[in-house]
């Protein structure tokens, strides 16, 4: 049946396929072009960085810009700051969201649906709407202008709870019931039966949080004042401000440096990045 | 389901044992309840203190006038009245809405088009190549993207204008003209975010059942007809989800205009979130800024509601 159909209209099929490939390649050029330009321009000397035509192949790569980034800004410090903030939020949310997601999926307790409903409702609210009260609370807690001001408010998450709950909902309740009859406590059932099965969801949540908080600009911009506490995106914008348009190749070297951790993680955990995109949709 | 099993069991047990069991069950339920509260306690504390209470506080603050230094003064709806009468606020919300609609439409169309084309590729390596390629921009922070895009779109020295002029087209005042700046914001945002929509749509298209497509082919439907009459209706729930998420994000556009144009030229790209930032954290008008934030929240809720209403007619659930 299928062969008959294919033989009936080969020319259109072929032509459509060729046009499709051409369109995809054009799109790929537009997607990769700006990134490639950033890499190659970061390898040109500051003097020739803004001269056109752009140099698409770094024939005489000059790594001086990368050294210059370290002289211009304490990028090592920014790197450490970003790592501390991101790692602690990832670790914190892994714990709080796994615990709460499991309880909302598997444990019976009064008021469960109401509390979960409130969680869901808060997911719709944009960060901008709550930023002023959060800013005030952070200051009242004596955390202003510190890395803790970024970390502590982000340790719990309604979305993360929702994500983990969805995953635990798919698991068979019989396993836990069997372990309960064998005398395991509720917490042991959670820890030794279900939590270890949840590692794909935990990985997805961790990657989502990494991408989100490693790249975060808005909260650091508002919460941090001293340069020694800056995270990478904020430090990068500061570098651009310091240098103006004079030496863009140094700024671009900074851009590339901040991207390296994400790219490395992407190479090793690509699956969870892709999973993270679809994770939020109601399946 | 477990409730049913319980009743079925109790029916078989003698009355005396049933009472013991019921007491035991009650104790067990209480213990399970306590365990549940303990498990959610951490998340509840953090979400309550840093999300739920701030929502209420924001609503409250919007009714006050507060410059942070002197004590807050209750002003009722005055902030909202001032907001409605302020031309720059209305313009800012208009800018936000235009940018958001532009971003969402372009992102959905481009994401869907690319997903359909990639879905037609037979070889796994070519699928993987294009998927990685279109996802790559998402690995950079919006701050990083705004910085290098700012250079690429530079009117005098930028690469885009260099290529435009070298093929005889006029240079475009990307960031120096109000309309140009808005177009640039849309292009830069879509360039980075399209991979998100694309990945969603590829996943949805892959899950379209093969037999449905074969049935369409047998009925003589060509590629275009299959796409518009079969594939798109089948993935319409995903399209709705992508549209809602993209719209909520686009209404909060901040990093790109803040870094690339500082909201300019003039106030051409001063989005609602930039306006709120200026009011709150530069002019220290916390009450007024909260009012802007509340209006933004309401607009987002209304738009999401409209999207779901429109979806009732357009989305096809299996």
Interface residues (C-beta under 8 A of the other chain):
Chain A: X1 X2 X5 X9 X12 X13 X16 X17 X20 X23 X24 X27 X28 X30 X31 X32 X34 X35 X37 X38 X41 X50 X52 X53 X54 X95 X96 X97 X99 X100 X102 X103 X104 X107 X108 X109 X110 X112 X115 X118 X119 X122 X124 X125 X126 X127 X128 X129 X130 X131 X132 X133 X134 X136 X137 X152 X153 X154 X155 X156 X157 X158 X161 X173 X186 X187 X190 X211 X214 X215 X216 X217 X218 X221 X222 X232 X233 X234 X236 X237 X240 X245 X248 X251 X252 X255 X258 X259 X262 X263 X266 X270 X273 X274 X277 X278 X280 X281 X282
Chain B: X2 X29 X31 X32 X33 X34 X35 X36 X37 X39 X40 X42 X43 X44 X45 X46 X47 X49 X50 X51 X52 X53 X54 X55 X57 X58 X61 X110 X113 X114 X117 X118 X120 X121 X129 X130 X131 X132 X133 X134 X135 X136 X137 X138 X139 X140 X141 X142 X143 X144 X147 X148 X149 X151 X152 X154 X157 X159 X162 X166 X191 X195 X196 X199 X200 X203 X214 X217 X218 X222 X223 X238 X241 X245 X248 X251 X252 X254 X255 X258 X259 X272 X273 X276 X277 X280 X281 X286 X289 X290 X293 X294 X296 X297 X300 X301 X304
